[in-house]
Amino acid sequence: MDKSFQIQLEEIIEADILIGIPSYNNSRTIGHVVRSVMAGLAKYFPRAKAVLVNSDGGSTDGTQEEVKKVQIEDFKTILTSHPVYPIQKIVTPYHGIPGKGSAFRTIFEAAKSVNAKACAVVDSDLRSITPEWIELLIRPIYEEGFDYVVPLYARHRFDGTITNSIVYPLTRALYGKRVRQPIGGDFGFSGELAKHYLTKEVWETDIARFGIDIWMTTLAIAEGYKVCQSYLGAKIHDARDPGSDLGPMFTQVVSSVYGLMGNYQHLWKEVKESQPVPTFGFHYEVGLEPISVNVERMIRNFKLGVKDLMEIWRKALLPETARWLDSISRLSDEAFSFPQDLWVRLIYDFAIAHHKGSVHREHLLKSMIPLYLGRVASFVKENQESSVKEVEEKIESLCKVFEEMKPYLIERWG
């Protein structure tokens, strides 16, 4: 832990609430985030002793200076009551391997040091955060006895396709909790859970670099902590065409989910069905930024994958599954369709191959991208005229197929 950071924490001794903001070159947006956090703490938790920790990854654009100079102007008109304690801000560099996980570790250490009862982390590039987010992430822990709060956002029909097609349905089928956005980015957690996270040997691994969100959520669910979700409205960020520039994100997320399956296989094999989790917050409709989707390019990438990658896929798939893929690759763009049960079988088969190491894991994960694009293209084609509610019903239908086919996973997992 950074020495000056440790000295600042020792001066605080104890706090009720700790809010962490990881950052890296976010000077343009972090001022708004810090103001929203401070307003939320002062408005909703005026009697709590609160600490705000900015865990920075070496910003060179003045991010840390922005945090230090933020003040809430005209307190009386913004806030319903004055805080009994001033909100203390700590700006610290984090140490360790680059990535969000190292920033979170610093925040967990701060929570442990000041013995915080309730904590939250929020992204430093949020344009849509309001003071109410702080109430919704903290109150279920501070007053209702929960250990972990997952965000629930309103999203465009075709945004968050990795979550919708893999992470949500697979996590739900494995661990039995219907946590809709397990890799949301903004979380609430108890001080006890923060201490528990620090006991785990993940901080020098790829999970700490690339998969900290899904690791936090999976551990909280699988190890029996009390989990809920809070509706925060829209999360405004730079939305992208799900078929463009996936980069390493797909492989990093799927690698983390698959790695955790190996860690918790003794637990998920016993889970028979899923249950809803309590949800806080008022659910309201919001205007969302449009997303353009190039379906033709995604189908073209899928067909190229069938042509070039079948040799790798055959090592993970049953012969009839490989034949099924080959047959849909011959469909015209107009007739193209990628069935749900084929998709679920693929996700399970690749999980098994990843677990057994029967194919080089990095090659295996990269080879999945054309399959993912084919499935997303099919989903977009099917739902061009669908409402947000109808799209959500289709995702629910996919989740049920994941649950119904779980015995297939267990049988082949070994």
N, C-alpha and C positions, 0 to 999 in steps of 0.2 A: 504494500500500500504506500502511496506517495506520502512523504513525511509531513509536508505542510497540510495535506488532506487529513492525516491522522490527528494532527494537533487541533485542527478546526473541529473535528468530531469530538475529541476529548473535552473541548470547551463547552460543547452542547450538553454533554452527559446523557440526556434522555429526551426522547421526542415521542409524540403520539402518532404522527403521520409523517411519512417520507415520500416525496415525489421525485422520481428519477427521470432525467431527460438525456438520453445518449445523443451525441451530436458529432458531425464532421462537416465543416464548411457549410453551415446553415445560417449564416448571418442575416440572410434576407427574411427568413421566416421565424427564427427562434424567439425574437422579441415578442411576437404575437402569442406564441405558445407559452412563454413564461408569464406574460400578463394574464392570460386565461387561467393558468394554474394558480397564480397568486389571488386572483379575484375569486376563483372557486373555493379556495381554502378559507379566505376571509369571509365569504358569504355563507358557506354551508357548514364550516367547522370553526367558528370564531373562538371557541374556548379551547381548541386543541393546540398543542405545541407542535408546529410543523417545520419541516426542513425540506428545502429544494436542492437536489444534487444534480448538477450538470456534469456528466461524465463524457469528456471530449476526447476524440481520437487524433488530436494534433492539428486542429483547424488553423489555417493560415489566412483566413478572410475576415477575422475580427469577430468570430462567433462568441468566444468567451467574453469579449468586451461588451457585446450586446447584452449578454445575460447579466453582467455586473451592473449595467446602467439602467436596467428596467425598473421603473417605479410605476405604481398605479396612480394616475392623476385623478384628482378630485374624488377621493375615497367615498365621501358621503353620497354622491349621486350614483355611484356604481354599485355600492354594497348596501345590504340591508342592515348589517351590524358590523361593528369594528372588532377585529381580532383582539383577544386578550393578550396574546403573545405576538411579537413581531415574527414574520416569516423569515427564517434564516436561509441564505443562499450560499451554497458551496460550489465553486467551479474547480474541477480537478481533471488533469489528464489521466487516462487509464493506461495500464501497463499490461503486457502479455501479447499474445498473437493478435494481429489486426482482426477486427470484426465486432459485430454487435454483442457477441457473448462476453468479450472482455469488458465492454462497457457495462453490461448487466452485472457482471461479477463485482465490479466496483460499487454498484448501487446496492447489491445484496450485502456486501461487507459493511457499507454505511448503515443499512437498516439494522444489521446485527449489532454494530457498535453503539448505536443510540437506542437500541431495544425498542424499535418502532412497533406499534401494534398493527397498523395498516399502511400499505405501501401501494404505489402505482408507478408504472412507467408509461410515458407518452412519447411519440415520435417528435423529432425537432423540426420536421418539414410540414407539419399539419397546417392547412389553410382553413379547415372547418372546425377546429376545436373551439369549444365554448366553456365558460365556467361550470356549466352543468355536467360536463364530462367528468370532472373531478368528483362531484357528488356521486355519480353513477358508478364510478370505478372504486370509490373508497367506502361509501356507506354500507354496502352489503357485508363488508369485512368488519368495519368499525362498529356497526350497530346490530348486524343480523347474524353474525357468527360464521360467515363463509370464509373460506381460505383462498379462493381463486375466482377472479371475475374475468370472463372472456368478453371481448367487445362483440356487439352485433351491429353491423352497419347496413344501411341501405346502399345497394350497388346496382349498377347498370346490368341489364339482363345478360350481357356477354362479357362482363368484367369478372375477374377472379376465377377463371376457368380451371386453374390447377386445383384450387380449393374445391370447386363445385364437382369436378369430375374424378378427383383422386383423394385429396386430403380429408375432406369432410366425410364422404361416404365410407372410406376405408377406416378412419379413426373411429367413427360411430359403430361400424360393424365389429371392429376388434374389441373395443373397450366398453361398449354398451351405453355411452352417453351421447345425446344429440347436441353436441357443441357445434353450432353452425359455422363459426369462423375460427378454427383452432390456430390459425397463423395470422391473426388480425394485426398484431404489432403494438397495441395499447392494452395493458393488462393491469388488474388490481390483484394484490396478493397479501397474505398475512405475514407479519414478521416471523412467525414460526416457520412458514413455508420458505421464506427467504433463507433462513438458517439451514433448512434441510437441503435446499439447492446447493449451498456451499459445501456440503459434505460429499458431493458426487465428484467422481474423477472424470470430468468431461472438459475441463477448462483448457487443455492443450490439444483438443481434438477438433476434427472438422465440424462436429455438432456445435461446438461453441462458436465457430466461425460463421457457419451457414445455416444452422438449424435450431437456433436457440428458442425461437417461438414455439415450434412444434414439440421440442423437448420439454419446455416448461409445462405446456398443456397436457402432454401425454403423462408426464410424471405425476402431475396433480391428480389426474383421473385414475391412473393405474394404481397409485399408492394410497388411494382412499381418502384424499382430501375433499372437503366440501366445495363443490364447484357450481357456479351459476353464470349467467350471461346478462349483460346490460345493453339495451338498445341506445346507440349514440347518434343515430341519424346518419347523414352522409359523411363518408371519409373522402375529402377532396384531395386527390393526388393526381399525378400525371398518368392518366389511364392510357393503355395502349391496345392496339390490335393484338388479340391473343395469339395470332399466327406470326407476328413479326418479332425478330430480335429476342428470342427467348434467352439467348446467352446461357450462362451457367445456372440460372435460377431453377429451371426444371430439375436438372440432375441433383442440385444441392438439396432441394426440398424432398424429392422422392428418396434420395439416398438416406436422409435423416429419418424419414418415416419407416423405411425398410430396416434400417439399423436398429431402431427402437423395437420393431417387431421381434427381433432376435433377443433383445434384453428382457422383454416382457412376455415371451411365449407361454410361460407357465400360467400367466394370468388370463390372456385373451382366449386361450383354448377352452376355458371354463365358462366364458360369457356366451349366453344363449340368445339374448335379444337386447334391444336398446331401449332406453328410457329417456324422456325429456328431462331437461334441467330447468330449475327456476329461472325466470327471466324478469329483470327489473327494467324500468323506464317506460315512457309513453311512446307507443309505436305510431309514427306519423309518416305521411308521404312526403318525399322531398324531390326537388328537381335534380336530375343527374346529368353529368356531362356525357354527350353522345360518344359512342365508340364506332369507328368504321372497321369492318371485318372483311378481309380478302379471302373469301371461301375458296375461290378457284386456286389460289396459290397454296392453300393448305392441302387441298385434294391432290394437287400436283406433287407436293412434297411427300404425301403418303404413298402415292403410286411409285415414286422414285425409291422410297424406302423398301417397298415390297420387292422391287427389282434388285436392289443392291445389298440389302441387309438380311435377307431370308436365311442365309447360312448361319448367322449369329442367332436369329430367332428360333431356328429349329432345335438348338441346344436347350432352349428353355420351354418350348411348347410341345404339346402332343401333336402327332401328325395331322389329326383332323382339324385342329385349330389353325395350323399353318395353311392347310388347304382352304379353310374358310376365308382367311385373309387374302389368299391368292384370288379367290373368286370375287370378292368385293372390289379388288383392285382393277378388275376388268369392266366394272360398271362405268357408264358414261357419267359425266359431272351432274347431269340432270337427274339421273337415277340413283346417284351415290347415296348410300345409307350404311351406317356403322352400328349394328345392333348393340343394345345395352348388355346382353348376356355375354356376347363375345368380348366386349370391353372389360367386364368384371373378370372373366376367365383370364384375360391377358394380364391384368394387374396382379392377380393372385399367382399366376405362373411365373411372372418376373420376380415377385417377392420370394418365391421358393428358390428360383435360380440364384438370386442375390444372397439368400441365406446359406445355400449349399456351396456357393462359390464355384458353380459348374461352368460359369462364363466370367471372364474378366469383368469386375464390377463396373468400372468406369465405361468400358465399351458397351456393356449391357444397358446401362442407364441412358447413354447417349443414343443408343439404337431405338429407345422407346419414343423419342421425340416425334418421328414421323407418324407413329401410331396415335399418339396424343393429338397431333394436328388433324388426323383423319377423323377421330372421334369428335373433336370440337367442331370441325367443318360440318359433320352430320348433324350435330346438336343445333348449330346456328341455322342450317337449312330447315330443320323441322320447326324452328321457333321464330321464324322471321315475323310472323304476324301475331305472336303470342304476347300476352300481357306479362308484367313482372310476376303476378300471382300464378299464372299458368306455367311460367318457366320454373317457379319454385316447386310446383306440383310435379313437374318432370324430374327435378333433382331428387325430390322425395321418392319418386318411383325408382330411380337409379339406386338410392340408398337401400331400398327394400330388396333389390336384386343382390346387392353386396351381402346383405344379411342372409338371404335365402341360400346363397351359394357358399357361405362360410364353411359348411361341412366338406366341400370340395377342397378348400384351402387346407383344412386340418388333416384331411386324409393324405394329401400329397406332401404336406410339410414334413411329416415323419417324426 
